Protein backbone atom coordinates (compact mmCIF):
# COMPACT_ATOMS: atom_id res chain seq x y z
CA UNK A 1 0.00 0.00 0.00
CA UNK A 2 1.04 3.60 -0.55
CA UNK A 3 0.29 6.86 1.19
CA UNK A 4 -0.33 10.24 -0.52
CA UNK A 5 2.72 11.18 -2.51
CA UNK A 6 3.57 7.55 -3.17
CA UNK A 7 4.88 6.63 0.30
CA UNK A 8 4.94 2.89 0.92
CA UNK A 9 4.32 1.02 4.12
CA UNK A 10 7.47 -0.50 5.57
CA UNK A 11 8.28 -3.96 4.21
CA UNK A 12 11.12 -6.33 5.05
CA UNK A 13 14.01 -6.24 2.61
CA UNK A 14 16.61 -8.74 1.53
CA UNK A 15 14.07 -11.55 1.10
CA UNK A 16 13.48 -11.27 -2.63
CA UNK A 17 10.59 -8.84 -2.16
CA UNK A 18 10.39 -5.88 -4.52
CA UNK A 19 9.24 -2.38 -3.77
CA UNK A 20 6.95 -0.45 -6.09
CA UNK A 21 9.54 1.43 -8.16
CA UNK A 22 6.97 3.79 -9.69
CA UNK A 23 5.59 4.67 -6.26
CA UNK A 24 9.12 5.39 -5.03
CA UNK A 25 9.76 7.75 -7.96
CA UNK A 26 6.45 9.52 -7.34
CA UNK A 27 7.23 9.86 -3.65
CA UNK A 28 10.59 11.45 -4.45
CA UNK A 29 8.89 13.93 -6.78
CA UNK A 30 6.33 14.72 -4.09
CA UNK A 31 8.98 15.43 -1.46
CA UNK A 32 11.01 17.54 -3.88
CA UNK A 33 7.96 19.63 -4.68
CA UNK A 34 7.18 20.16 -1.02
CA UNK A 35 10.77 21.30 -0.47
CA UNK A 36 10.35 23.85 -3.30
CA UNK A 37 13.05 22.23 -5.38
CA UNK A 38 13.49 23.20 -9.03
CA UNK A 39 10.75 22.21 -11.45
CA UNK A 40 13.12 20.40 -13.79
CA UNK A 41 14.27 18.08 -10.98
CA UNK A 42 10.72 17.24 -9.96
CA UNK A 43 9.83 16.66 -13.60
CA UNK A 44 12.72 14.21 -14.02
CA UNK A 45 11.22 11.85 -11.43
CA UNK A 46 7.63 12.30 -12.57
CA UNK A 47 8.64 11.68 -16.19
CA UNK A 48 10.50 8.51 -15.23
CA UNK A 49 7.52 7.29 -13.21
CA UNK A 50 5.24 7.88 -16.20
CA UNK A 51 7.64 6.02 -18.50
CA UNK A 52 7.62 2.97 -16.23
CA UNK A 53 3.94 2.96 -15.30
CA UNK A 54 2.25 -0.18 -16.53
CA UNK A 55 5.43 -2.25 -16.63
CA UNK A 56 5.38 -5.11 -14.18
CA UNK A 57 8.26 -6.15 -11.93
CA UNK A 58 9.31 -8.91 -14.29
CA UNK A 59 9.68 -6.52 -17.22
CA UNK A 60 11.51 -3.92 -15.13
CA UNK A 61 13.88 -6.61 -13.88
CA UNK A 62 14.55 -7.72 -17.44
CA UNK A 63 15.23 -4.16 -18.58
CA UNK A 64 17.54 -3.61 -15.66
CA UNK A 65 19.46 -6.82 -16.34
CA UNK A 66 19.90 -5.86 -19.98
CA UNK A 67 21.08 -2.36 -19.04
CA UNK A 68 18.13 -0.88 -20.91
CA UNK A 69 16.42 1.15 -18.21
CA UNK A 70 18.35 4.30 -19.15
CA UNK A 71 17.43 3.63 -22.78
CA UNK A 72 13.78 4.30 -21.98
CA UNK A 73 12.64 7.80 -22.87
CA UNK A 74 12.52 9.88 -19.69
CA UNK A 75 14.69 7.59 -17.54
CA UNK A 76 18.16 8.86 -16.63
CA UNK A 77 21.08 7.55 -14.60
CA UNK A 78 19.77 8.76 -11.23
CA UNK A 79 16.19 7.56 -11.72
CA UNK A 80 17.43 4.23 -13.08
CA UNK A 81 19.55 3.77 -9.96
CA UNK A 82 16.49 4.43 -7.79
CA UNK A 83 14.50 1.83 -9.75
CA UNK A 84 17.30 -0.73 -9.33
CA UNK A 85 17.34 -0.19 -5.57
CA UNK A 86 13.53 -0.58 -5.44
CA UNK A 87 13.75 -3.82 -7.41
CA UNK A 88 16.26 -5.09 -4.83
CA UNK A 89 13.69 -4.45 -2.11
CA UNK A 90 15.64 -1.48 -0.75
CA UNK A 91 14.36 2.02 -0.17
CA UNK A 92 16.27 4.13 -2.74
CA UNK A 93 19.09 6.13 -1.16
CA UNK A 94 17.73 9.30 -2.77
CA UNK A 95 14.32 8.73 -1.17
CA UNK A 96 15.83 7.77 2.18
CA UNK A 97 17.66 11.08 2.39
CA UNK A 98 14.53 13.04 1.57
CA UNK A 99 12.49 11.10 4.13
CA UNK A 100 15.16 11.69 6.77
CA UNK A 101 14.86 15.47 6.42
CA UNK A 102 11.06 15.52 5.98
CA UNK A 103 9.47 18.01 8.32
CA UNK A 104 12.79 19.54 9.35
CA UNK A 105 13.06 23.20 8.29
CA UNK A 106 16.06 23.59 6.01
CA UNK A 107 17.32 26.60 7.92
CA UNK A 108 17.28 24.68 11.21
CA UNK A 109 19.07 21.72 9.64
CA UNK A 110 21.64 24.05 8.08
CA UNK A 111 22.26 25.68 11.46
CA UNK A 112 22.77 22.26 12.99
CA UNK A 113 25.30 21.36 10.31
CA UNK A 114 27.05 24.71 10.72
CA UNK A 115 27.40 24.05 14.45
CA UNK A 116 29.07 20.73 13.64
CA UNK A 117 31.81 22.35 11.54
CA UNK A 118 35.07 22.72 13.43
CA UNK A 119 37.02 24.72 10.86
CA UNK A 120 37.54 25.85 7.29
CA UNK A 121 39.75 24.00 4.81
CA UNK A 122 40.16 26.75 2.18
CA UNK A 123 41.32 30.29 2.95
CA UNK A 124 43.75 32.86 1.55
CA UNK A 125 46.05 35.48 3.06
CA UNK A 126 47.89 38.46 1.62
CA UNK A 127 50.74 36.08 0.80
CA UNK A 128 48.79 35.39 -2.41
CA UNK A 129 45.59 37.21 -3.40
CA UNK A 130 43.96 37.60 0.02
CA UNK A 131 43.52 40.99 1.61
CA UNK A 132 44.79 40.37 5.14
CA UNK A 133 47.83 38.84 6.84
CA UNK A 134 47.90 35.39 8.35
CA UNK A 135 47.50 36.55 11.94
CA UNK A 136 44.37 38.60 11.20
CA UNK A 137 42.72 35.68 9.39
CA UNK A 138 43.53 33.42 12.34
CA UNK A 139 42.24 35.90 14.94
CA UNK A 140 38.95 36.13 13.04
CA UNK A 141 38.64 32.36 12.81
CA UNK A 142 39.16 32.10 16.57
CA UNK A 143 36.52 34.78 17.17
CA UNK A 144 34.07 32.81 15.01
CA UNK A 145 34.54 29.77 17.21
CA UNK A 146 36.60 27.69 14.81
CA UNK A 147 38.96 25.06 16.20
CA UNK A 148 41.31 25.40 13.23
CA UNK A 149 41.89 27.19 9.95
CA UNK A 150 43.69 25.75 6.94
CA UNK A 151 45.73 28.32 5.01
CA UNK A 152 45.58 27.51 1.30
CA UNK A 153 47.25 30.27 -0.67
CA UNK A 154 47.69 29.80 -4.41
CA UNK A 155 50.50 27.94 -6.17
CA UNK A 156 53.15 29.63 -8.40
CA UNK A 157 51.58 29.26 -11.85
CA UNK A 158 48.69 31.53 -10.86
CA UNK A 159 50.78 34.67 -11.16
CA UNK A 160 47.73 36.95 -11.25
CA UNK A 161 47.08 35.77 -7.68
CA UNK A 162 50.72 36.10 -6.60
CA UNK A 163 50.98 32.32 -6.17
CA UNK A 164 53.60 31.01 -3.77
CA UNK A 165 56.86 29.61 -5.08
CA UNK A 166 58.35 26.63 -3.25
CA UNK A 167 60.59 28.94 -1.21
CA UNK A 168 57.70 31.23 -0.25
CA UNK A 169 55.58 28.24 0.74
CA UNK A 170 58.39 26.91 2.93
CA UNK A 171 58.58 30.32 4.61
CA UNK A 172 54.83 30.26 5.21
CA UNK A 173 55.03 26.79 6.76
CA UNK A 174 57.61 28.15 9.20
CA UNK A 175 55.40 31.18 9.88
CA UNK A 176 52.44 28.91 10.67
CA UNK A 177 54.60 26.81 12.99
CA UNK A 178 55.74 29.90 14.89
CA UNK A 179 52.17 31.17 15.20
CA UNK A 180 50.99 27.82 16.55
CA UNK A 181 53.74 27.96 19.13
CA UNK A 182 52.65 31.41 20.27
CA UNK A 183 49.01 30.33 20.42
CA UNK A 184 49.99 27.34 22.56
CA UNK A 185 52.00 29.53 24.91
CA UNK A 186 48.86 31.60 25.49
CA UNK A 187 46.77 28.52 26.21
CA UNK A 188 44.81 28.56 22.96
CA UNK A 189 43.60 25.18 21.72
CA UNK A 190 43.20 26.63 18.23
CA UNK A 191 45.50 25.29 15.52
CA UNK A 192 46.56 26.73 12.18
CA UNK A 193 46.97 24.03 9.54
CA UNK A 194 49.31 24.29 6.57
CA UNK A 195 47.89 23.90 3.11
CA UNK A 196 47.73 25.13 -0.46
CA UNK A 197 45.23 25.60 -3.24
CA UNK A 198 47.36 23.97 -5.89
CA UNK A 199 46.62 24.52 -9.56
CA UNK A 200 45.65 21.49 -11.61
CA UNK A 201 47.80 21.90 -14.72
CA UNK A 202 46.60 21.10 -18.25
CA UNK A 203 47.75 17.48 -18.01
CA UNK A 204 46.44 16.96 -14.47
CA UNK A 205 49.81 17.44 -12.76
CA UNK A 206 49.98 19.59 -9.61
CA UNK A 207 51.67 22.98 -9.62
CA UNK A 208 54.05 22.57 -6.68
CA UNK A 209 57.02 20.54 -5.44
CA UNK A 210 55.68 17.04 -4.59
CA UNK A 211 57.78 16.87 -1.41
CA UNK A 212 56.27 20.12 -0.20
CA UNK A 213 52.76 18.86 -0.91
CA UNK A 214 53.58 15.82 1.21
CA UNK A 215 54.55 18.07 4.11
CA UNK A 216 51.25 19.98 4.20
CA UNK A 217 48.20 19.21 6.32
CA UNK A 218 45.64 19.77 3.54
CA UNK A 219 45.95 20.08 -0.25
CA UNK A 220 43.05 21.60 -2.19
CA UNK A 221 43.44 21.06 -5.95
CA UNK A 222 41.56 23.36 -8.34
CA UNK A 223 41.36 24.20 -12.02
CA UNK A 224 41.96 27.91 -12.70
CA UNK A 225 43.03 27.96 -16.36
CA UNK A 226 41.60 26.80 -19.70
CA UNK A 227 38.21 26.38 -18.10
CA UNK A 228 36.63 25.88 -21.54
CA UNK A 229 38.82 22.88 -22.31
CA UNK A 230 36.93 20.19 -24.30
CA UNK A 231 34.92 17.77 -22.17
CA UNK A 232 37.10 14.68 -22.58
CA UNK A 233 40.34 16.59 -22.00
CA UNK A 234 38.94 18.32 -18.90
CA UNK A 235 37.67 15.00 -17.56
CA UNK A 236 41.08 13.34 -17.94
CA UNK A 237 42.77 16.39 -16.44
CA UNK A 238 40.59 16.19 -13.32
CA UNK A 239 40.80 12.40 -13.03
CA UNK A 240 44.59 12.56 -13.10
CA UNK A 241 44.63 15.13 -10.29
CA UNK A 242 42.10 13.25 -8.17
CA UNK A 243 44.17 10.07 -8.46
CA UNK A 244 47.21 11.89 -7.03
CA UNK A 245 47.65 10.64 -3.45
CA UNK A 246 48.66 14.14 -2.31
CA UNK A 247 45.22 15.65 -3.05
CA UNK A 248 42.69 15.93 -0.21
CA UNK A 249 40.01 18.20 -1.67
CA UNK A 250 38.78 18.96 -5.20
CA UNK A 251 38.13 22.71 -5.14
CA UNK A 252 35.21 24.54 -6.86
CA UNK A 253 34.92 21.81 -9.47
CA UNK A 254 33.04 23.63 -12.25
CA UNK A 255 34.83 26.97 -11.93
CA UNK A 256 31.57 28.79 -12.55
CA UNK A 257 30.82 32.38 -11.51
CA UNK A 258 27.15 33.18 -11.09
CA UNK A 259 27.09 36.83 -9.98
CA UNK A 260 28.98 40.06 -10.50
CA UNK A 261 31.09 41.18 -13.44
CA UNK A 262 32.99 37.90 -13.73
CA UNK A 263 30.08 35.60 -14.57
CA UNK A 264 31.14 32.52 -16.50
CA UNK A 265 29.62 29.13 -17.32
CA UNK A 266 30.56 25.81 -15.81
CA UNK A 267 33.45 23.80 -17.15
CA UNK A 268 32.30 20.73 -19.08
CA UNK A 269 33.45 17.36 -17.70
CA UNK A 270 32.07 13.89 -17.04
CA UNK A 271 30.85 14.51 -13.50
CA UNK A 272 29.87 10.90 -12.67
CA UNK A 273 33.35 9.67 -13.60
CA UNK A 274 35.08 12.42 -11.63
CA UNK A 275 32.91 11.94 -8.53
CA UNK A 276 33.33 8.17 -8.68
CA UNK A 277 37.09 8.77 -8.71
CA UNK A 278 36.82 11.15 -5.74
CA UNK A 279 34.97 8.45 -3.80
CA UNK A 280 37.53 5.81 -4.81
CA UNK A 281 40.60 7.86 -3.89
CA UNK A 282 39.17 9.54 -0.79
CA UNK A 283 39.20 13.07 -2.23
CA UNK A 284 36.54 15.33 -0.75
CA UNK A 285 34.37 17.39 -3.09
CA UNK A 286 34.38 21.01 -1.99
CA UNK A 287 31.10 22.81 -1.40
CA UNK A 288 32.35 26.32 -2.07
CA UNK A 289 30.46 28.93 -0.03
CA UNK A 290 31.48 32.04 -1.95
CA UNK A 291 28.24 33.75 -3.12
CA UNK A 292 29.59 34.20 -6.65
CA UNK A 293 30.59 30.54 -6.92
CA UNK A 294 28.19 28.31 -4.93
CA UNK A 295 29.99 25.46 -6.60
CA UNK A 296 29.12 22.72 -7.42
CA UNK A 297 25.59 23.40 -8.70
CA UNK A 298 22.94 21.45 -6.82
CA UNK A 299 22.40 18.88 -9.57
CA UNK A 300 26.12 17.98 -9.46
CA UNK A 301 26.24 18.09 -5.68
CA UNK A 302 23.49 15.46 -5.63
CA UNK A 303 25.48 13.32 -8.05
CA UNK A 304 28.46 13.52 -5.71
CA UNK A 305 26.26 12.42 -2.80
CA UNK A 306 25.02 9.47 -4.87
CA UNK A 307 28.62 8.56 -5.73
CA UNK A 308 29.46 8.24 -2.02
CA UNK A 309 31.87 11.19 -1.88
CA UNK A 310 33.08 12.97 1.21
CA UNK A 311 32.74 16.75 1.24
CA UNK A 312 34.42 19.87 2.54
CA UNK A 313 32.29 22.96 3.20
CA UNK A 314 34.66 25.90 2.70
CA UNK A 315 34.50 29.67 2.44
CA UNK A 316 37.43 30.16 0.05
CA UNK A 317 37.82 33.34 2.11
CA UNK A 318 40.07 36.10 0.78
CA UNK A 319 39.30 38.46 3.69
CA UNK A 320 38.46 38.02 7.39
CA UNK A 321 34.75 38.79 7.07
CA UNK A 322 34.38 36.12 4.41
CA UNK A 323 35.28 33.43 6.94
CA UNK A 324 31.67 33.75 8.15
CA UNK A 325 30.26 32.44 4.85
CA UNK A 326 30.14 28.76 5.88
CA UNK A 327 26.37 29.02 6.28
CA UNK A 328 25.98 29.38 2.52
CA UNK A 329 27.56 26.00 1.94
CA UNK A 330 25.66 24.40 4.81
CA UNK A 331 22.32 25.45 3.31
CA UNK A 332 23.24 23.87 -0.03
CA UNK A 333 24.55 20.73 1.65
CA UNK A 334 21.33 20.21 3.58
CA UNK A 335 19.17 20.90 0.52
CA UNK A 336 21.06 18.19 -1.39
CA UNK A 337 21.07 15.59 1.37
CA UNK A 338 24.77 15.67 2.25
CA UNK A 339 25.25 13.46 5.35
CA UNK A 340 26.96 15.29 8.20
CA UNK A 341 29.32 12.37 8.82
CA UNK A 342 30.70 12.76 5.28
CA UNK A 343 31.73 16.40 5.80
CA UNK A 344 35.47 16.52 6.44
CA UNK A 345 35.49 19.72 8.44
CA UNK A 346 33.42 18.06 11.13
CA UNK A 347 36.69 16.20 11.83
CA UNK A 348 39.14 17.63 14.33
CA UNK A 349 42.55 18.93 13.30
CA UNK A 350 44.37 15.78 14.41
CA UNK A 351 42.13 13.60 12.24
CA UNK A 352 42.67 15.82 9.22
CA UNK A 353 46.44 15.66 9.60
CA UNK A 354 46.43 11.92 10.37
CA UNK A 355 44.52 11.17 7.16
CA UNK A 356 47.65 12.08 5.22
CA UNK A 357 49.69 9.54 7.16
Secondary structure, 3 states (H helix, E strand, C coil): CECHHHCECCCCCCCCCCCCHHHHHHHHHHHHHHCCCCHHHHHHHHHHHHHHCCCCHHHHHHHHHCCCCCCCCCCCHHHHHHHHHHHCCCCCHHHHHHHHCCCCCHHHHHHHHHHHCCEECCECCCCCCCCCCHHHHHHHHHHCCCCEEEECCEECCCHHHCCECHHHHHHHHHHHHHHHHHHHHCCCCCEEEEEEEEEECCCCCECCCHHHHHHCCEEEEECCCCCCCCHHHHHHHHHHHHCCCCCCEECCCCCCECCCCCCECCCCCCHHHHHHHHHHHCCEEEEECCCCCCECCHHHHHHHHHHCCCEEEECCECCHHHHHCHHHHHHHHHHCCCCHHHEHHHCCHHHHHHHCC
